[in-house]
Amino acid sequence: MKIAAFVSSSSHHGNTATAVQKFLDGAKDAGAEVEICYLHDYDMKPCRGCRACEKTGKCVIQGDDVPKLHEVIRSADAYVLATPTYYGDISSAFKVFVDRCYPFVDIWKDEETQQMRFGSRNKVRRPGVLIAVSGSHGDMVFDSHMKVGYFCLNDLNSYPWREFCIPFTTWTPVKDMPETVAALYQGGQDLVRHLESGEGEDLAKTGAYFARYRELKY
């Protein structure tokens, strides 16, 4: 099995990268193949908002590295999405990545309710992990991170399996948080066992995310 991580920090050795690496260490030691994509190493042009991909499933933007990231997405059995906090919100690289995942989305109108529904062109349901790190903010800052992360996972046909929100890293780096490091490593091991078990998603948890972030009226 393969677990792919997408890290939107500009550093390969900072708090966000460290958190992801600890998680992947656990997964790798449990037998998984892991791949980590540092988004700043890829040329990602901003989404134009043209919405052409809603009909074709393909992005009209050419000449950047996003197709490489899409191939990693298609080849993985589970996803890790990770972002630091910049000015109280997700990083710009994370937003560009999420926007450019839009070709995976499948949109239709529910005939009974007349509400728009947002599914995925990916056919296989996969677990997703959200990791968010903040320097000086507390837990209250992470709501937007989880919302945007959930939208992205939904477009990839991935369910929110587990979240790791790590505040106040300005004073204590992730590497110096033994309980957090242990939880991340254990999380990686648990994800492999989850995949091996075939138990699938917690529908109540997915439903709670849907109710909080997706129950929109049109």
VEXTIVEX-692990 format. One record per atom (N, C-alpha, C, O): x, y, z; residue in three letters. Coordinates in pm, whole numbers, padded with zeros to 5 digits, always signed. Layout:
! VEXTIVEX-692990
XYZALA/...
***
This chain:
! VEXTIVEX-692990
+00083-00119+00000MET/+00000+00000+00000MET/+00087+00125+00000MET/+00200+00123+00047MET/+00032+00233-00053LYS/+00107+00358-00065LYS/+00032+00472+00001LYS/-00088+00490-00021LYS/+00103+00549+00083ILE/+00048+00667+00148ILE/+00122+00788+00094ILE/+00245+00796+00101ILE/+00047+00883+00039ALA/+00106+01002-00020ALA/+00076+01123+00067ALA/-00038+01145+00108ALA/+00179+01202+00093ALA/+00165+01323+00175ALA/+00195+01446+00090ALA/+00287+01444+00008ALA/+00117+01551+00110PHE/+00134+01676+00038PHE/+00155+01786+00141PHE/+00064+01820+00216PHE/+00276+01841+00143VAL/+00318+01934+00248VAL/+00334+02073+00188VAL/+00409+02091+00093VAL/+00264+02171+00244SER/+00264+02304+00184SER/+00353+02403+00257SER/+00341+02524+00234SER/+00441+02357+00342SER/+00541+02444+00402SER/+00658+02461+00305SER/+00688+02370+00227SER/+00723+02576+00310SER/+00839+02599+00224SER/+00964+02528+00277SER/+01065+02520+00207SER/+00957+02477+00399SER/+01073+02411+00461SER/+01055+02259+00462SER/+00947+02208+00488SER/+01165+02190+00434HIS/+01165+02044+00443HIS/+01196+01997+00585HIS/+01190+01877+00613HIS/+01228+02090+00675HIS/+01273+02052+00808HIS/+01203+02129+00919HIS/+01244+02122+01035HIS/+01098+02203+00886GLY/+01026+02280+00986GLY/+00924+02198+01061GLY/+00926+02075+01054GLY/+00837+02264+01133ASN/+00741+02195+01218ASN/+00640+02112+01139ASN/+00608+01999+01177ASN/+00590+02167+01029THR/+00493+02092+00949THR/+00557+01969+00887THR/+00502+01859+00894THR/+00674+01989+00828ALA/+00744+01876+00767ALA/+00781+01771+00871ALA/+00772+01651+00844ALA/+00822+01816+00989THR/+00857+01721+01096THR/+00735+01639+01137THR/+00745+01518+01155THR/+00621+01705+01152ALA/+00499+01633+01191ALA/+00463+01528+01087ALA/+00430+01415+01123ALA/+00469+01565+00961VAL/+00437+01469+00855VAL/+00536+01354+00854VAL/+00499+01238+00839VAL/+00664+01388+00869GLN/+00766+01282+00865GLN/+00749+01182+00979GLN/+00768+01062+00959GLN/+00715+01230+01098LYS/+00691+01139+01211LYS/+00574+01046+01180LYS/+00579+00926+01209LYS/+00467+01102+01121PHE/+00353+01019+01084PHE/+00394+00915+00981PHE/+00359+00797+00993PHE/+00468+00958+00880LEU/+00509+00864+00775LEU/+00609+00761+00826LEU/+00612+00648+00778LEU/+00691+00799+00923ASP/+00783+00701+00984ASP/+00704+00585+01044ASP/+00741+00469+01028ASP/+00594+00619+01113GLY/+00511+00514+01170GLY/+00450+00426+01063GLY/+00447+00304+01076GLY/+00402+00488+00955ALA/+00342+00412+00846ALA/+00445+00324+00777ALA/+00417+00208+00744ALA/+00564+00379+00755LYS/+00668+00303+00687LYS/+00713+00185+00772LYS/+00733+00075+00720LYS/+00729+00206+00901ASP/+00769+00098+00990ASP/+00662-00011+01001ASP/+00691-00125+01037ASP/+00537+00027+00969ALA/+00428-00071+00970ALA/+00413-00142+00836ALA/+00327-00228+00819ALA/+00500-00105+00739GLY/+00502-00179+00613GLY/+00452-00105+00492GLY/+00446-00163+00383GLY/+00415+00023+00506ALA/+00362+00097+00392ALA/+00473+00161+00310ALA/+00580+00193+00362ALA/+00445+00178+00183GLU/+00528+00263+00098GLU/+00479+00406+00117GLU/+00358+00430+00120GLU/+00570+00501+00129VAL/+00529+00639+00151VAL/+00594+00728+00045VAL/+00704+00701-00003VAL/+00523+00834+00009GLU/+00575+00935-00082GLU/+00536+01072-00028GLU/+00420+01094+00008GLU/+00631+01162-00023ILE/+00606+01295+00031ILE/+00633+01398-00078ILE/+00741+01399-00138ILE/+00537+01485-00102CYS/+00548+01590-00202CYS/+00551+01724-00131CYS/+00452+01767-00072CYS/+00667+01791-00137TYR/+00677+01926-00083TYR/+00630+02021-00193TYR/+00698+02039-00294TYR/+00516+02082-00174LEU/+00449+02154-00281LEU/+00531+02269-00335LEU/+00518+02306-00452LEU/+00617+02328-00251HIS/+00700+02439-00299HIS/+00806+02391-00398HIS/+00869+02474-00465HIS/+00828+02262-00408ASP/+00922+02209-00505ASP/+00859+02191-00643ASP/+00927+02156-00739ASP/+00728+02214-00651TYR/+00655+02195-00776TYR/+00608+02330-00829TYR/+00575+02421-00753TYR/+00606+02341-00960ASP/+00550+02460-01025ASP/+00399+02443-01033ASP/+00350+02360-01110ASP/+00325+02521-00955MET/+00179+02513-00954MET/+00123+02650-00989MET/+00132+02744-00909MET/+00065+02663-01106LYS/+00002+02788-01143LYS/-00134+02799-01074LYS/-00200+02697-01052LYS/-00177+02920-01041PRO/-00307+02936-00974PRO/-00423+02894-01063PRO/-00417+02907-01186PRO/-00527+02844-01002CYS/-00650+02811-01072CYS/-00710+02937-01135CYS/-00706+03044-01074CYS/-00765+02925-01256ARG/-00826+03039-01324ARG/-00974+03052-01292ARG/-01037+03153-01327ARG/-01031+02953-01228GLY/-01173+02958-01199GLY/-01261+02947-01322GLY/-01375+02992-01320GLY/-01210+02888-01429CYS/-01287+02879-01553CYS/-01393+02770-01548CYS/-01491+02775-01623CYS/-01375+02672-01461ARG/-01470+02563-01436ARG/-01487+02470-01555ARG/-01583+02393-01561ARG/-01394+02477-01650ALA/-01402+02386-01765ALA/-01386+02241-01722ALA/-01443+02151-01783ALA/-01308+02219-01615CYS/-01283+02082-01569CYS/-01408+02016-01512CYS/-01412+01894-01499CYS/-01510+02096-01478GLU/-01634+02036-01430GLU/-01695+01945-01536GLU/-01760+01845-01503GLU/-01675+01979-01663LYS/-01731+01900-01772LYS/-01634+01796-01825LYS/-01674+01687-01865LYS/-01505+01831-01826THR/-01408+01743-01890THR/-01326+01659-01794THR/-01272+01555-01832THR/-01316+01704-01667GLY/-01228+01635-01572GLY/-01082+01666-01596GLY/-00995+01603-01535GLY/-01052+01761-01683LYS/-00915+01797-01714LYS/-00896+01947-01700LYS/-00985+02026-01733LYS/-00780+01986-01651CYS/-00749+02127-01634CYS/-00695+02184-01764CYS/-00618+02119-01835CYS/-00737+02307-01797VAL/-00691+02371-01920VAL/-00551+02429-01906VAL/-00487+02459-02007VAL/-00504+02444-01783ILE/-00370+02501-01761ILE/-00265+02398-01801ILE/-00273+02282-01760ILE/-00169+02440-01879GLN/-00064+02350-01926GLN/+00073+02405-01887GLN/+00089+02524-01861GLN/+00170+02316-01884GLY/+00308+02357-01868GLY/+00358+02369-01726GLY/+00468+02420-01703GLY/+00279+02322-01626ASP/+00331+02320-01490ASP/+00336+02177-01437ASP/+00319+02082-01514ASP/+00359+02161-01307ASP/+00382+02028-01250ASP/+00258+01965-01187ASP/+00268+01857-01129ASP/+00143+02029-01197VAL/+00024+01974-01133VAL/-00012+01835-01183VAL/-00054+01752-01102VAL/+00002+01804-01314PRO/-00025+01665-01356PRO/+00057+01561-01282PRO/+00010+01449-01260PRO/+00180+01597-01242LYS/+00262+01503-01164LYS/+00197+01477-01028LYS/+00194+01363-00981LYS/+00146+01582-00966LEU/+00080+01567-00836LEU/-00049+01485-00851LEU/-00082+01405-00764LEU/-00120+01506-00959HIS/-00242+01428-00983HIS/-00211+01280-00999HIS/-00289+01194-00956HIS/-00099+01249-01062GLU/-00060+01108-01076GLU/-00029+01046-00941GLU/-00062+00929-00917GLU/+00034+01123-00853VAL/+00060+01073-00717VAL/-00072+01047-00645VAL/-00087+00946-00577VAL/-00167+01137-00661ILE/-00299+01121-00601ILE/-00364+00991-00650ILE/-00417+00914-00570ILE/-00360+00968-00779ARG/-00425+00849-00836ARG/-00359+00720-00792ARG/-00424+00615-00786ARG/-00230+00726-00761SER/-00157+00603-00729SER/-00159+00567-00581SER/-00115+00458-00544SER/-00211+00657-00496ALA/-00203+00637-00352ALA/-00327+00566-00297ALA/-00435+00571-00356ALA/-00307+00500-00183ASP/-00417+00434-00112ASP/-00469+00518+00005ASP/-00575+00488+00060ASP/-00395+00622+00041ALA/-00435+00713+00148ALA/-00359+00843+00130ALA/-00252+00846+00070ALA/-00417+00951+00184TYR/-00358+01084+00166TYR/-00331+01150+00300TYR/-00404+01129+00398TYR/-00225+01229+00303VAL/-00197+01319+00414VAL/-00187+01459+00357VAL/-00103+01485+00270VAL/-00271+01549+00405LEU/-00265+01689+00364LEU/-00216+01771+00482LEU/-00271+01762+00592LEU/-00112+01851+00459ALA/-00049+01921+00572ALA/-00021+02066+00537ALA/+00028+02097+00428ALA/-00054+02154+00631THR/-00028+02296+00609THR/+00016+02364+00738THR/-00033+02330+00846THR/+00108+02459+00728PRO/+00135+02548+00841PRO/+00028+02657+00845PRO/-00063+02659+00762PRO/+00039+02746+00940THR/-00054+02859+00953THR/+00020+02988+00921THR/+00119+03021+00985THR/-00030+03059+00821TYR/+00025+03189+00785TYR/-00085+03295+00803TYR/-00192+03284+00744TYR/-00059+03395+00884TYR/-00156+03501+00911TYR/-00291+03442+00952TYR/-00396+03488+00907TYR/-00286+03343+01036GLY/-00408+03288+01093GLY/-00486+03197+01001GLY/-00603+03170+01029GLY/-00426+03149+00891ASP/-00500+03066+00797ASP/-00403+02970+00728ASP/-00284+02965+00759ASP/-00457+02894+00632ILE/-00376+02800+00557ILE/-00272+02874+00474ILE/-00283+02995+00452ILE/-00171+02802+00429SER/-00067+02863+00346SER/-00119+02881+00203SER/-00214+02815+00162SER/-00055+02970+00129SER/-00095+02994-00010SER/-00073+02871-00096SER/-00153+02843-00185SER/+00036+02797-00071ALA/+00062+02677-00150ALA/-00046+02572-00129ALA/-00085+02502-00223ALA/-00094+02561-00005PHE/-00201+02465+00023PHE/-00328+02504-00053PHE/-00396+02417-00108PHE/-00360+02634-00056LYS/-00479+02680-00128LYS/-00467+02653-00277LYS/-00563+02608-00339LYS/-00351+02680-00335VAL/-00333+02654-00478VAL/-00348+02504-00507VAL/-00413+02466-00604VAL/-00289+02420-00421PHE/-00301+02276-00440PHE/-00447+02232-00435PHE/-00492+02156-00520PHE/-00521+02280-00335VAL/-00662+02244-00322VAL/-00739+02289-00446VAL/-00817+02213-00502VAL/-00717+02414-00489ASP/-00786+02465-00607ASP/-00757+02380-00730ASP/-00846+02353-00811ASP/-00632+02337-00745ARG/-00594+02263-00865ARG/-00632+02115-00858ARG/-00611+02041-00954ARG/-00689+02072-00744CYS/-00747+01938-00736CYS/-00891+01937-00786CYS/-00955+01832-00788CYS/-00942+02053-00827TYR/-01082+02063-00868TYR/-01119+01972-00986TYR/-01234+01932-00996TYR/-01026+01939-01077PRO/-01063+01847-01184PRO/-01112+01710-01136PRO/-01175+01636-01212PRO/-01085+01676-01010PHE/-01135+01549-00958PHE/-01282+01556-00917PHE/-01344+01453-00893PHE/-01337+01677-00908VAL/-01471+01692-00853VAL/-01577+01645-00953VAL/-01560+01658-01074VAL/-01685+01591-00900ASP/-01800+01551-00979ASP/-01923+01617-00918ASP/-01959+01587-00803ASP/-01988+01707-00992ILE/-02097+01789-00938ILE/-02228+01753-01006ILE/-02235+01739-01128ILE/-02331+01739-00926TRP/-02464+01718-00981TRP/-02568+01776-00887TRP/-02539+01807-00771TRP/-02690+01791-00937LYS/-02799+01843-00856LYS/-02889+01727-00816LYS/-02937+01651-00900LYS/-02913+01716-00687ASP/-03002+01614-00635ASP/-03146+01645-00680ASP/-03200+01751-00649ASP/-03206+01551-00754GLU/-03339+01576-00810GLU/-03445+01591-00701GLU/-03542+01666-00718GLU/-03426+01521-00591GLU/-03526+01526-00484GLU/-03518+01655-00405GLU/-03620+01719-00378GLU/-03396+01692-00366THR/-03378+01810-00280THR/-03346+01936-00357THR/-03357+02047-00305THR/-03305+01920-00484GLN/-03262+02033-00568GLN/-03138+02102-00513GLN/-03113+02219-00542GLN/-03060+02030-00433GLN/-02935+02084-00382GLN/-02818+02031-00466GLN/-02823+01920-00518GLN/-02715+02112-00476MET/-02595+02069-00546MET/-02520+01967-00460MET/-02508+01984-00339MET/-02470+01864-00524ARG/-02392+01761-00455ARG/-02253+01756-00517ARG/-02236+01769-00638ARG/-02154+01736-00430PHE/-02015+01739-00474PHE/-01951+01604-00445PHE/-01920+01572-00330PHE/-01931+01525-00550GLY/-01866+01395-00537GLY/-01729+01399-00600GLY/-01666+01504-00608GLY/-01682+01283-00647SER/-01547+01272-00700SER/-01543+01182-00822SER/-01619+01085-00832SER/-01455+01215-00913ARG/-01430+01129-01028ARG/-01343+01009-00989ARG/-01338+00910-01062ARG/-01274+01018-00876ASN/-01201+00901-00825ASN/-01302+00794-00785ASN/-01402+00824-00720ASN/-01277+00672-00824LYS/-01374+00566-00801LYS/-01355+00493-00669LYS/-01449+00433-00617LYS/-01234+00498-00615VAL/-01203+00422-00493VAL/-01204+00516-00373VAL/-01140+00621-00375VAL/-01275+00478-00269ARG/-01283+00556-00145ARG/-01157+00532-00062ARG/-01120+00418-00037ARG/-01091+00641-00020ARG/-00963+00628+00049ARG/-00963+00714+00177ARG/-01031+00816+00182ARG/-00888+00674+00279PRO/-00879+00756+00400PRO/-00787+00875+00381PRO/-00691+00869+00304PRO/-00817+00983+00453GLY/-00735+01102+00448GLY/-00700+01151+00587GLY/-00780+01141+00680GLY/-00581+01205+00600VAL/-00532+01260+00726VAL/-00504+01408+00706VAL/-00446+01448+00605VAL/-00545+01489+00802LEU/-00521+01633+00798LEU/-00424+01671+00909LEU/-00448+01638+01026LEU/-00317+01739+00874ILE/-00218+01785+00972ILE/-00204+01936+00957ILE/-00175+01985+00848ILE/-00224+02008+01066ALA/-00212+02154+01065ALA/-00125+02198+01182ALA/-00138+02146+01293ALA/-00039+02293+01156VAL/+00055+02341+01258VAL/+00043+02493+01268VAL/+00029+02561+01167VAL/+00050+02544+01390SER/+00044+02689+01410SER/+00155+02733+01504SER/+00186+02664+01602SER/+00214+02848+01475GLY/+00322+02898+01560GLY/+00272+02962+01688GLY/+00308+02919+01797GLY/+00188+03065+01675SER/+00148+03142+01793SER/-00001+03134+01823SER/-00045+03183+01927SER/-00079+03074+01735HIS/-00223+03064+01757HIS/-00258+02935+01832HIS/-00183+02837+01830HIS/-00373+02940+01899GLY/-00424+02822+01967GLY/-00517+02742+01877GLY/-00521+02763+01756GLY/-00592+02650+01939ASP/-00674+02557+01862ASP/-00781+02625+01778ASP/-00825+02569+01677ASP/-00823+02744+01816MET/-00934+02809+01745MET/-00899+02841+01601MET/-00989+02863+01520MET/-00770+02845+01567VAL/-00729+02884+01432VAL/-00750+02772+01331VAL/-00752+02797+01210VAL/-00766+02649+01378PHE/-00762+02535+01287PHE/-00893+02504+01216PHE/-00896+02417+01129PHE/-00999+02573+01249ASP/-01127+02540+01187ASP/-01123+02560+01036ASP/-01175+02477+00962ASP/-01062+02667+00991SER/-01055+02691+00846SER/-00965+02588+00778SER/-00992+02547+00665SER/-00859+02546+00847HIS/-00771+02443+00791HIS/-00848+02314+00767HIS/-00837+02251+00662HIS/-00927+02274+00869MET/-01003+02150+00859MET/-01112+02161+00751MET/-01139+02064+00680MET/-01173+02278+00739LYS/-01277+02297+00639LYS/-01221+02280+00498LYS/-01275+02203+00419LYS/-01114+02352+00467VAL/-01057+02345+00333VAL/-01000+02206+00307VAL/-01014+02152+00197VAL/-00937+02147+00409GLY/-00886+02011+00393GLY/-00996+01912+00365GLY/-00980+01823+00281GLY/-01109+01927+00434TYR/-01222+01838+00410TYR/-01275+01853+00269TYR/-01307+01754+00203TYR/-01287+01977+00220PHE/-01334+01999+00083PHE/-01243+01925-00016PHE/-01291+01860-00109PHE/-01113+01937+00005CYS/-01017+01872-00086CYS/-01031+01720-00079CYS/-01036+01653-00182CYS/-01038+01666+00043LEU/-01053+01521+00056LEU/-01180+01474-00012LEU/-01181+01370-00078LEU/-01288+01549+00003ASN/-01414+01511-00059ASN/-01399+01503-00211ASN/-01451+01411-00274ASN/-01329+01600-00270ASP/-01308+01600-00414ASP/-01225+01481-00460ASP/-01239+01434-00573ASP/-01139+01431-00371LEU/-01053+01317-00405LEU/-01118+01183-00370LEU/-01054+01079-00382LEU/-01243+01186-00326ASN/-01314+01066-00279ASN/-01243+01006-00159ASN/-01223+00885-00150ASN/-01205+01094-00067SER/-01133+01053+00054SER/-01212+01099+00176SER/-01266+01210+00178SER/-01217+01015+00276TYR/-01291+01050+00397TYR/-01196+01095+00507TYR/-01083+01047+00515TYR/-01241+01187+00594PRO/-01155+01237+00702PRO/-01134+01129+00808PRO/-01223+01104+00889PRO/-01018+01067+00808TRP/-00991+00957+00900TRP/-00938+01006+01033TRP/-00983+00961+01139TRP/-00841+01099+01029ARG/-00785+01150+01155ARG/-00724+01287+01132ARG/-00680+01318+01021ARG/-00722+01371+01238GLU/-00665+01504+01230GLU/-00560+01522+01340GLU/-00574+01470+01451GLU/-00457+01597+01308PHE/-00355+01635+01405PHE/-00337+01786+01394PHE/-00282+01836+01296PHE/-00384+01859+01494CYS/-00373+02005+01498CYS/-00277+02042+01610CYS/-00302+02012+01727CYS/-00168+02107+01574ILE/-00058+02129+01668ILE/-00034+02279+01683ILE/+00025+02339+01593ILE/-00076+02341+01794PRO/-00059+02485+01813PRO/+00070+02520+01889PRO/+00139+02433+01942PRO/+00099+02649+01892PHE/+00203+02709+01977PHE/+00343+02652+01952PHE/+00420+02633+02047PHE/+00377+02625+01825THR/+00509+02570+01795THR/+00618+02676+01794THR/+00736+02642+01782THR/+00581+02803+01806THR/+00684+02907+01819THR/+00765+02886+01947THR/+00886+02908+01949THR/+00697+02843+02052TRP/+00764+02824+02181TRP/+00818+02683+02197TRP/+00921+02663+02262TRP/+00751+02585+02140THR/+00797+02447+02150THR/+00787+02381+02013THR/+00676+02351+01968THR/+00899+02358+01947PRO/+00895+02292+01816PRO/+00836+02151+01827PRO/+00840+02089+01933PRO/+00782+02102+01717VAL/+00720+01970+01715VAL/+00819+01863+01761VAL/+00782+01772+01835VAL/+00943+01874+01719LYS/+01042+01771+01754LYS/+01065+01762+01904LYS/+01114+01660+01953LYS/+01029+01869+01978ASP/+01046+01871+02122ASP/+00916+01845+02198ASP/+00906+01872+02317ASP/+00817+01794+02127MET/+00688+01757+02187MET/+00677+01605+02188MET/+00621+01548+02094MET/+00727+01537+02290PRO/+00731+01391+02286PRO/+00594+01325+02273PRO/+00581+01224+02204PRO/+00493+01379+02338GLU/+00360+01318+02329GLU/+00303+01335+02189GLU/+00240+01243+02136GLU/+00326+01452+02129THR/+00277+01475+01992THR/+00351+01388+01893THR/+00289+01329+01803THR/+00482+01378+01908VAL/+00561+01292+01819VAL/+00514+01147+01829VAL/+00500+01079+01727VAL/+00490+01101+01950ALA/+00443+00963+01969ALA/+00305+00943+01907ALA/+00279+00839+01847ALA/+00217+01042+01920ALA/+00083+01031+01863ALA/+00089+01029+01710ALA/+00014+00955+01647ALA/+00177+01109+01651LEU/+00192+01109+01506LEU/+00245+00976+01456LEU/+00193+00920+01360LEU/+00348+00925+01522TYR/+00405+00796+01482TYR/+00300+00685+01494TYR/+00285+00602+01405TYR/+00227+00686+01606GLN/+00123+00586+01626GLN/+00012+00601+01522GLN/-00046+00502+01476GLN/-00018+00725+01485GLY/-00118+00750+01382GLY/-00081+00686+01250GLY/-00166+00630+01182GLY/+00047+00695+01213GLY/+00093+00630+01090GLY/+00076+00480+01095GLY/+00034+00418+00998GLY/+00109+00422+01210GLN/+00092+00278+01227GLN/-00057+00241+01221GLN/-00095+00141+01160GLN/-00138+00321+01286ASP/-00283+00294+01289ASP/-00344+00302+01149ASP/-00434+00225+01116ASP/-00295+00395+01068LEU/-00350+00408+00932LEU/-00321+00282+00851LEU/-00408+00235+00776LEU/-00202+00228+00864VAL/-00170+00104+00792VAL/-00262-00009+00838VAL/-00312-00086+00756VAL/-00283-00019+00967ARG/-00373-00124+01018ARG/-00516-00101+00970ARG/-00588-00195+00939ARG/-00555+00025+00964HIS/-00688+00059+00913HIS/-00704+00014+00768HIS/-00806-00045+00732HIS/-00603+00040+00687LEU/-00608-00001+00547LEU/-00609-00153+00535LEU/-00682-00210+00454LEU/-00527-00218+00615GLU/-00520-00364+00610GLU/-00649-00430+00655GLU/-00687-00536+00606GLU/-00717-00366+00748SER/-00838-00426+00805SER/-00956-00421+00708SER/-01047-00504+00715SER/-00955-00322+00617GLY/-01067-00305+00525GLY/-01194-00257+00591GLY/-01302-00271+00535GLY/-01181-00201+00711GLU/-01301-00161+00786GLU/-01372-00039+00727GLU/-01489-00016+00756GLU/-01302+00039+00647GLY/-01366+00153+00583GLY/-01386+00271+00676GLY/-01328+00278+00784GLY/-01469+00364+00631GLU/-01481+00491+00701GLU/-01583+00486+00815GLU/-01671+00401+00821GLU/-01566+00582+00904ASP/-01662+00607+01011ASP/-01767+00703+00954ASP/-01743+00823+00944ASP/-01882+00650+00916LEU/-01983+00732+00849LEU/-02034+00844+00938LEU/-02070+00951+00889LEU/-02036+00820+01068ALA/-02081+00925+01160ALA/-01983+01043+01157ALA/-02025+01159+01160ALA/-01856+01013+01152LYS/-01756+01120+01149LYS/-01764+01196+01017LYS/-01762+01319+01016LYS/-01774+01123+00906THR/-01788+01191+00778THR/-01915+01275+00776THR/-01914+01387+00724THR/-02022+01222+00831GLY/-02148+01295+00836GLY/-02137+01423+00917GLY/-02199+01524+00883GLY/-02058+01418+01026ALA/-02039+01537+01108ALA/-01964+01645+01030ALA/-01997+01763+01040ALA/-01863+01605+00954TYR/-01793+01700+00869TYR/-01889+01759+00766TYR/-01890+01880+00744TYR/-01969+01672+00703PHE/-02063+01718+00602PHE/-02160+01821+00661PHE/-02185+01926+00602PHE/-02212+01788+00777ALA/-02310+01877+00840ALA/-02247+02012+00874ALA/-02313+02115+00867ALA/-02121+02010+00911ARG/-02056+02134+00953ARG/-02012+02220+00835ARG/-02022+02343+00839ARG/-01963+02154+00729TYR/-01899+02229+00622TYR/-01968+02223+00486TYR/-01944+02308+00401TYR/-02054+02122+00465ARG/-02106+02102+00331ARG/-02257+02123+00318ARG/-02308+02131+00207ARG/-02328+02133+00428GLU/-02473+02142+00421GLU/-02512+02284+00381GLU/-02552+02365+00464GLU/-02500+02311+00252LEU/-02525+02444+00199LEU/-02659+02446+00126LEU/-02700+02346+00068LEU/-02726+02557+00129LYS/-02856+02572+00064LYS/-02840+02651-00065LYS/-02767+02750-00070LYS/-02910+02607-00168TYR/-02905+02677-00297TYR/-03045+02714-00339TYR/-03063+02774-00445TYR/
***
